[in-house]
Amino acid sequence: MARSSRTRFAVCVDNMDYPASLELHKVYRVLADREAEADGDLRVIDESGEDYLYEADRFLLVDLPAGTVRVLNRSFARHAAEAR
């Protein structure tokens, strides 16, 4: 699985068949995975806190300002530390 360090985010626009794992209209962190993307999938940190593959058309990738990305990344890191 090929991953890079660039953080991306996406909004869920279709949670059909996955209502417990994906919240409609929620922003999710996307992990880079070239192989998955080549197959039409995205690797997303879902409601379980784990990364899973979902069809890319369930999401709309969004470009966020750098400051917003920094705040979100700190928030994700803090949440992960508290969960341990």
N, C-alpha and C positions, 0 to 999 in steps of 0.2 A: 504494500500500500504506500504510494508516494504522497507525502504530505509536505506542505511548506508552512512557514511561520506567520504568514499574513492572515490577520483576523478579518473575517467577513461575517456579515449578519444578513438574515433573511426573515421576511414576514410570512407566516403560514397563511395561505389563502385557500387551503383544502385539507381538512382533517378527517374526511370521510374514511371510515374503517379504522381510524386511530384516535378516537375522541379522548381516551385516557392518556395518550402519549403526546398529542399535539393540541395546542389551544389555537383556535382560529383567531387570526389577526395579531398574534403574539410575535415578538421579535425573538429569534433564536440565533445562537452562535453557530456558525458553519465552520467545520474543520476542512482544510484543503485535502482533497483525495482525488488525484488526477484519474486514477483507474475508475473510481465510482462515477466521476463526472463524464468520462468517456462513455459510460453505460447509461447516462441520463439520470444519475442519482446524485444526491447530496448527502454528506455525512454531517448530521445535525446533533447537537446536544439537546435531547428532548426532556420531557417532564421527569423522567427517571434520574436525570443527571448524568446519564451515560450517552455515548455517541452511537447513533444508529444510522443506517442508510434508509433514505426515503426517496421517492420519485421527485426529481427536481421541479416538476410542474406543480407540486404542492406548495411551492414557495416562490416568493418574489425577492430576489437579491436586492439589497438596498445599500447605497453608498452613504455613509454617515460621516459627519465632520470628525477630524482627528481627535478633537477634545472629547467628543461623545464616545468614540471608540475607547479612549483611555479610561474614561469613567466606567464604562461597561466592563472592560477587562478587569479593572480593580474590583468591581462588584462581584464578578464571577469568581475571582480568586478568593475574595473574602468569604463568599458563600461556600466554596469548596473547602476552605480551611475550617470553617465552623462545622461542616458536615463530618469531618474526620473525628 
